[in-house]
Amino acid sequence: MALPSTKMPVVFYSMVLLIINNCIEAVSVRGDYHRTGFHFQPLKNWMNDPNGPMYYNGVYHLFYQYNPNGTVWGNIVWAHSVSKDLINWNGIEHAIYPSKPFDKFGCWSGSATIIPGKGPVILYTGVIDENNTQVQCYAEPEDPNDPLLRRWVKPDKLNPAVVDKDVNHTEFRDPTTAWWGKDGHWRMLVGSVRKRRGIAYLYRSKDFKTWVRAKHPIHSKGGTGMWECPDFYPVSVIGNVVGNPVKHVLKNSLDDTKFDYYTVGTYLEDKDRYVPDNTSVDGWGGLRYDYGNFYASKSFFDPSKNRRILWGWANECDKPIDNFRKGWAGIQAIPRTVWLDFTGRQLVQWPVEELNSLRGKEVNIDNQRLEKGDYSEVKGITAAQADVEVTFSFSSLDKAEAYDPKWVKAQDLCAQKGSKLQGGVGPFGLLTLASQNLEEFTPVFFRVFKSPNKHIVLLCSDARSSSLKSDLYKPQFAGFVDVDLAADKKISLRSLEGRQTFCPESIPS
């Protein structure tokens, strides 16, 4: 259902949908309407961070933190699933689990690197004692010729690969995919913190097994807390994904906020330094991959289609007792292709093209005019899940509210304005999961403000009216959309990503 507009905008809907289950085994979603049809999720139990995604010998691999014994965090292993198309997945043997002195108390997140002429190697964090001492370990395929890489071994020689007594040993984890430098050394990053300063330590190696920390971190920022699951990679504008990348991205998952933040900047290889652009802000005030439930993300380069693909964990809002009753907890966000926006200031994200194969019946509504206060029901949708794309255009933006420079926190502004308080231009958007009498609904909507030099667009998702149940987590998520309304005079919203992204969850009663 569409939210009301304010100045007779013309609204275009283009919707595509299909009921299908994208999980390890073919299981009907009809028995559990909470299960997803587009997202990856295991058949049962707890899942969190995506680990070591890669494409190797025609097969996509996704490892992930998994509890084989229950629906809460604990007993973590590296589960392993494989796919030919990023859509249909098969679960195979667990790849890594506590079995050695260097990972007896935990096998935590990490990454995969494909070494030319040898094959993939996994770097991961091991916990060696009850004091939570963290080290970095490596694992290799038992049989590199196995097309599915079913079994992995952790050699005793030179394992753990990184034991560093000069860092905060209880906050030292999640090694990145390594990259090959011009000086003939491999490089990788490990996240850490010291006195509230988030740190990405850089390590070098000639043989990929003996690693030495550089004299200084590749980057750090005071007041940001622990940097979990760092990621570092080159990007360029679409059509030039590889070759001469124009920028680098450094992403960190902030343990304090449980959100993923990134900056766009320059990698000074000769100095092993990363310098964010002056338009990129480190930490809480910076860019986020996603303004919803999205954390511990991991990207990889897919050489088969010359693209970078991003995975992320979508932690849900359910209580532990609800997870226990339904038998599972956690999903992976839809894999996204990422590239640099033409402005060079931020990333653009879009669902992998393979997702189009899930599209079924299409519903189109064109040239729908909405007056202020109107609601327009989108009819013809019978599926439980849909891929939605809608474009809003405007007859005028003259009545846009003045933007207060103090409104720097989009989420606070979303909570203050909400979807029910009428403004000059907005709110307009979609009411999702709406009941017939609108007792329950989750709005995803825009508001347009004007500053002296440009229009400012706020995008919100507000779960406060999502359920009549009072004991649920009902957050608001929001972000400012970087769009030139003076030139475009329209805004597009797609339920499966874009320039500004959300991965929210709503649970109607």
C-alpha positions in Angstrom: 0.0 0.0 0.0 1.4 3.4 -0.9 1.7 6.2 1.7 0.1 9.5 1.1 1.9 12.2 -0.9 1.9 15.9 -0.4 1.8 17.7 -3.7 0.1 15.4 -6.2 3.2 13.4 -7.2 2.9 10.8 -9.9 3.7 7.4 -8.5 4.8 4.4 -10.6 4.9 0.9 -9.3 6.6 -2.1 -10.8 6.4 -5.2 -8.7 7.8 -8.7 -9.2 7.3 -11.6 -6.8 7.7 -15.3 -6.4 7.3 -17.7 -3.4 10.5 -19.7 -3.2 12.8 -20.8 -0.5 16.5 -20.1 -0.8 18.1 -22.2 1.8 20.4 -25.2 2.2 17.7 -27.8 1.5 14.4 -27.6 -0.4 11.8 -26.9 2.4 8.4 -25.4 1.8 7.9 -22.0 3.3 4.2 -22.6 3.8 4.8 -24.2 7.2 6.7 -21.1 8.5 5.7 -17.8 7.1 8.8 -16.2 8.8 11.2 -18.1 6.6 12.5 -16.2 3.6 12.3 -16.9 -0.1 15.1 -14.7 -1.3 17.7 -14.9 1.4 20.2 -17.6 2.4 19.5 -19.4 5.6 20.3 -22.8 7.0 17.6 -25.4 7.7 17.7 -24.9 11.4 19.6 -23.4 14.4 21.7 -20.3 14.9 23.7 -18.5 12.2 25.6 -15.2 12.3 28.7 -13.9 10.4 29.3 -14.8 6.8 32.9 -16.1 6.5 35.3 -16.7 3.6 33.0 -16.3 0.6 34.7 -17.1 -2.6 34.3 -18.3 -6.2 36.6 -21.2 -7.1 36.6 -23.6 -10.0 33.1 -22.8 -11.0 31.6 -23.0 -7.5 30.5 -20.3 -5.1 31.4 -21.1 -1.4 29.8 -19.5 1.6 31.1 -20.3 5.1 29.3 -18.9 8.2 29.4 -18.9 11.9 26.9 -21.6 13.0 25.7 -23.4 16.1 24.8 -27.0 15.1 23.1 -27.6 18.5 20.7 -24.8 19.0 19.1 -21.5 18.2 21.3 -19.3 20.3 25.0 -18.3 19.9 27.4 -20.9 21.1 29.3 -24.1 20.0 30.3 -22.2 16.9 31.7 -23.9 13.8 32.4 -22.8 10.3 29.4 -24.3 8.4 29.9 -24.6 4.6 27.5 -24.4 1.7 28.1 -24.4 -2.0 26.2 -23.1 -5.1 26.5 -22.8 -8.8 24.3 -19.7 -9.0 24.2 -17.9 -5.6 20.5 -18.8 -5.4 20.3 -22.6 -4.8 22.6 -23.8 -2.0 23.6 -27.2 -0.7 25.0 -27.6 2.8 28.0 -29.9 3.1 30.4 -30.9 5.8 31.4 -28.3 8.4 34.7 -26.9 7.3 36.3 -25.7 10.6 35.5 -26.5 14.2 37.5 -26.4 17.5 40.0 -29.3 17.4 43.5 -27.9 18.0 45.2 -26.2 20.9 45.2 -22.9 19.0 41.4 -22.9 18.5 40.2 -25.1 21.3 38.0 -22.4 22.8 36.6 -20.9 19.5 36.8 -20.8 15.7 35.7 -17.3 14.9 35.4 -15.2 11.8 37.8 -14.9 8.9 38.3 -14.8 5.2 39.5 -16.9 2.2 42.3 -16.0 -0.2 43.0 -17.8 -3.4 46.7 -18.2 -3.9 47.7 -18.4 -7.6 49.0 -21.9 -8.5 48.0 -23.3 -5.1 44.3 -22.6 -4.4 42.3 -21.3 -1.4 43.6 -20.7 2.1 41.4 -19.7 5.0 42.6 -17.3 7.7 40.4 -17.3 10.8 40.6 -16.3 14.5 41.2 -19.0 17.1 40.7 -18.7 20.8 43.4 -20.6 22.7 42.3 -20.3 26.4 39.5 -19.4 28.8 40.9 -15.9 29.0 39.7 -15.3 25.5 43.2 -15.0 24.0 42.8 -14.6 20.3 45.3 -15.6 17.6 45.1 -15.9 13.8 45.1 -19.4 12.2 45.0 -20.9 8.8 43.3 -23.9 7.2 43.7 -25.6 3.8 41.6 -28.0 1.7 42.5 -31.6 2.4 42.1 -32.3 -1.3 42.5 -29.3 -3.6 41.1 -31.3 -6.5 37.8 -31.9 -4.7 35.4 -29.6 -6.7 33.4 -28.8 -3.5 36.4 -28.6 -1.1 34.5 -30.7 1.4 37.2 -31.2 4.0 39.6 -28.7 5.5 42.8 -29.3 7.6 44.6 -27.1 10.0 48.3 -27.9 9.7 50.3 -28.0 13.0 53.3 -26.4 11.3 53.3 -22.6 11.7 49.9 -22.6 13.2 48.8 -20.3 14.7 50.1 -18.0 12.0 49.8 -14.8 14.1 50.5 -14.6 17.8 51.0 -11.0 18.8 51.7 -10.2 22.4 51.8 -6.4 21.8 48.2 -6.1 20.9 45.0 -6.3 22.9 44.8 -10.1 22.9 41.2 -10.3 23.8 40.1 -7.9 21.0 42.2 -9.1 18.1 40.2 -10.9 15.4 38.6 -11.4 12.0 41.5 -11.4 9.4 40.6 -10.1 6.0 41.2 -11.5 2.5 44.9 -11.0 1.8 46.2 -9.1 -1.2 49.5 -9.3 -3.1 51.8 -6.2 -3.0 54.2 -4.9 -5.6 57.0 -5.7 -3.2 56.3 -9.5 -3.3 54.6 -9.6 0.1 51.1 -10.7 1.0 49.2 -8.3 3.2 46.1 -8.7 5.4 44.3 -6.8 8.1 43.1 -7.8 11.6 40.6 -5.8 13.7 41.4 -4.6 17.2 41.0 -1.8 19.7 43.2 0.0 22.2 41.8 2.6 24.7 38.6 3.1 22.6 40.6 3.6 19.4 39.4 1.2 16.6 42.4 -0.3 14.8 43.0 -2.2 11.6 46.5 -3.8 12.0 48.4 -4.7 8.9 50.5 -7.8 8.6 52.9 -8.9 5.8 54.0 -12.3 4.7 56.1 -13.9 1.9 54.8 -17.4 2.3 51.3 -16.7 3.7 52.1 -18.6 6.9 54.6 -16.4 8.8 53.2 -12.9 9.3 54.9 -9.8 10.7 53.0 -6.7 11.9 53.8 -3.5 10.1 55.2 -0.6 12.1 51.8 1.2 12.1 48.2 0.2 11.5 46.8 0.8 8.0 44.2 3.0 9.7 42.7 3.7 13.1 40.2 6.1 14.7 39.7 7.2 18.3 36.4 6.8 20.1 35.0 4.1 17.7 35.6 1.0 19.9 36.4 -2.4 18.6 36.6 -2.9 14.8 35.2 -6.3 14.0 35.2 -8.0 10.6 37.3 -5.4 8.7 37.2 -5.5 4.9 39.5 -3.7 2.5 39.2 -3.7 -1.3 39.5 -1.6 -4.5 36.5 -0.1 -6.2 35.8 1.8 -9.3 32.7 3.0 -11.2 30.5 0.4 -12.9 32.0 -0.7 -16.2 35.5 -0.5 -14.8 35.3 -2.9 -11.8 38.9 -4.1 -12.3 41.9 -2.6 -14.0 42.7 0.8 -12.6 40.5 1.2 -9.5 40.0 4.8 -8.6 39.4 4.3 -4.9 39.7 1.8 -2.0 37.0 1.0 0.6 37.8 0.2 4.3 34.8 -1.3 6.2 34.6 -2.0 9.9 31.8 -3.5 11.9 31.6 -1.4 15.1 31.0 -3.6 18.1 29.6 -0.7 20.0 26.7 -0.1 17.5 26.4 -3.4 15.7 26.4 -1.6 12.4 28.8 -1.7 9.4 30.5 1.6 8.5 32.8 2.3 5.6 34.9 5.0 4.1 36.1 5.7 0.6 39.7 6.8 0.2 43.2 6.3 -1.1 45.5 3.4 -0.4 49.2 4.5 -0.3 50.8 1.1 -0.9 54.4 2.3 -0.5 53.5 3.6 3.0 50.9 0.9 3.8 48.5 3.6 4.8 44.9 4.2 4.0 43.6 7.8 3.9 39.8 8.4 3.8 38.6 11.1 1.4 37.6 14.4 3.1 34.0 13.5 2.2 34.2 10.2 4.1 33.7 10.3 7.8 35.1 7.6 10.1 32.9 5.9 12.7 29.4 6.6 13.9 28.7 9.6 11.7 30.0 7.9 8.5 28.5 5.9 5.7 26.9 2.6 6.4 26.4 -0.4 4.1 22.9 -0.8 5.4 20.7 1.2 7.8 18.9 -1.8 9.1 19.8 -5.2 10.7 23.0 -5.8 8.8 26.4 -6.7 10.4 29.7 -8.5 10.1 29.7 -8.2 6.3 32.3 -9.8 4.1 32.9 -9.2 0.4 34.7 -11.1 -2.3 35.7 -10.6 -6.0 33.9 -12.9 -8.4 36.2 -13.3 -11.5 33.5 -15.1 -13.5 31.5 -11.9 -13.8 34.0 -9.3 -13.0 32.2 -8.0 -9.9 32.5 -7.6 -6.2 29.8 -9.3 -4.1 28.9 -8.4 -0.5 27.4 -10.7 2.1 26.1 -9.6 5.5 24.4 -11.1 8.5 20.8 -9.9 9.2 20.3 -10.4 12.9 16.6 -10.7 13.7 14.4 -9.0 16.3 12.9 -12.2 17.7 13.4 -13.2 21.3 15.4 -16.3 22.1 12.2 -18.2 23.1 10.6 -17.3 19.7 13.7 -18.5 17.9 13.6 -21.8 19.9 9.9 -22.3 18.9 10.5 -21.7 15.2 13.8 -23.7 15.3 16.2 -21.2 13.6 17.7 -17.8 14.1 19.5 -15.5 11.6 19.6 -15.1 7.9 22.1 -13.7 5.4 21.2 -10.5 3.6 20.7 -10.9 -0.2 24.1 -10.9 -1.9 24.8 -7.6 -3.5 27.0 -6.3 -6.2 28.9 -3.2 -5.1 30.6 -0.5 -7.1 31.6 3.1 -6.8 28.9 5.8 -7.4 29.7 8.2 -10.2 30.4 10.9 -7.7 33.1 8.9 -6.1 31.7 9.5 -2.6 29.8 6.3 -1.8 29.0 2.8 -2.9 26.1 1.7 -5.0 24.6 -1.8 -4.1 22.3 -3.9 -6.2 21.1 -7.5 -5.8 23.1 -10.0 -7.8 21.6 -10.5 -11.3 20.9 -14.2 -10.5 18.1 -13.1 -8.2 16.0 -12.2 -11.3 15.5 -15.9 -11.9 13.2 -15.9 -8.8 10.9 -13.5 -10.4 7.4 -14.7 -11.2 4.1 -12.9 -11.8 4.6 -9.2 -12.4 2.2 -6.5 -11.2 2.4 -3.0 -12.7 0.6 0.2 -11.8 1.5 3.3 -13.8 0.7 7.0 -13.5 -1.0 6.7 -10.1 -1.7 10.2 -8.8 -1.8 10.6 -5.0 -3.3 13.7 -3.3 -2.2 14.7 0.2 -3.5 12.1 2.7 -4.3 9.5 0.0 -3.6 5.8 0.3 -3.5 3.6 -2.8 -3.8 -0.2 -2.3 -1.6 -2.3 -4.6 -3.8 -5.1 -5.6 -3.0 -8.4 -7.4 -0.3 -9.6 -5.0 -1.0 -13.0 -3.6 2.5 -14.1 -2.8 4.0 -13.9 0.7 7.2 -12.2 -0.6 7.9 -9.7 -3.4 10.6 -7.7 -5.1 9.2 -4.2 -5.3 10.4 -1.2 -7.4 8.6 2.1 -7.2 9.4 5.6 -8.6 8.0 8.8 -7.2 8.0 12.0 -9.3 6.8 15.5 -8.3 4.8 18.3 -9.8 6.6 20.7 -7.4 9.0 20.8 -4.5 8.3 24.3 -3.5 6.6 23.3 -0.2 9.5 21.2 1.1 10.2 22.0 4.8 13.4 23.9 5.6 16.2 21.7 6.8 17.6 22.4 10.2 21.4 21.9 10.2 21.1 20.4 13.7 19.4 17.4 12.1 22.6 15.4 11.7 21.2 12.1 12.9 18.9 10.6 10.4 17.5 8.0 12.7 16.5 10.6 15.3 14.8 12.7 12.6 12.9 9.6 11.4 11.7 8.9 14.9 10.7 12.6 15.4 8.8 13.1 12.1 7.5 9.5 11.6 5.2 8.4 8.8 2.0 10.0 10.2 3.1 13.6 10.7 2.4 15.4 7.4 5.2 17.7 6.0 5.6 19.9 3.0 6.8 17.1 0.7 6.3 13.8 2.5 5.9 11.3 3.9 5.4 9.2 0.8 6.4 5.6 0.3 5.1 2.2 1.0 3.2 0.6 3.8 4.4 -3.0 4.0 2.9 -5.9 5.9 -0.2 -3.8 6.4 -3.3 -5.3 8.0 -6.7 -4.6 6.3 -7.7 -1.9 8.8 -4.1 -0.5 9.2 -3.8 -1.5 12.8 -0.5 -3.0 11.8 1.9 -1.7 9.2 5.6 -1.0 8.6 6.2 2.1 6.5 9.2 2.7 4.3 9.1 6.3 3.3 10.8 9.5 2.1 10.6 13.1 3.3 12.1 16.0 1.3 13.6 19.0 3.0 15.3 22.1 1.4 18.6 23.7 2.4 20.0 26.9 0.8 21.8 24.9 -1.8 19.9 21.7 -2.5 17.1 19.4 -1.4 17.8 16.8 1.3 16.0 13.5 1.1 15.4 11.4 4.3 14.7 7.7 3.8 13.1 5.9 6.8 11.9 2.5 7.9 9.7 2.6 11.0 8.6 -0.5 12.8 6.7 1.2 15.7 3.3 0.3 14.2 4.4 -3.1 12.8 2.7 -5.3 15.4 0.1 -5.1 18.1 2.5 -7.1 20.3 4.0 -4.8 22.9 7.1 -6.8 23.8 8.8 -6.7 20.4 11.9 -4.8 19.3 10.4 -2.1 16.9 13.3 0.1 15.7 13.4 3.0 13.3 16.2 3.0 10.7 17.0 6.0 8.5 19.6 7.6 6.3 20.0 10.6 4.0 19.9 9.8 0.3 22.5 11.3 -1.9 20.3 12.3 -4.9 20.0 15.5 -7.0 16.3 16.2 -7.1 16.9 19.4 -9.1 18.2 17.3 -12.0 16.3 14.0 -11.5 12.9 15.3 -10.1 12.2 11.7 -9.1 13.1 9.1 -6.4 13.2 5.4 -6.8 12.7 2.8 -4.1 13.4 -0.8 -4.5 12.7 -3.4 -1.8 15.9 -5.2 -2.7 18.6 -2.5 -2.3 19.9 0.6 -4.1 22.1 3.5 -3.2 20.7 3.7 0.4 19.9 0.3 1.8 17.9 -1.1 4.7 17.6 -4.7 6.0 14.8 -4.3 8.5 12.5 -7.0 10.1 8.9 -6.7 11.1 6.8 -9.3 12.9 3.0 -8.7 12.6 0.9 -10.4 15.3 
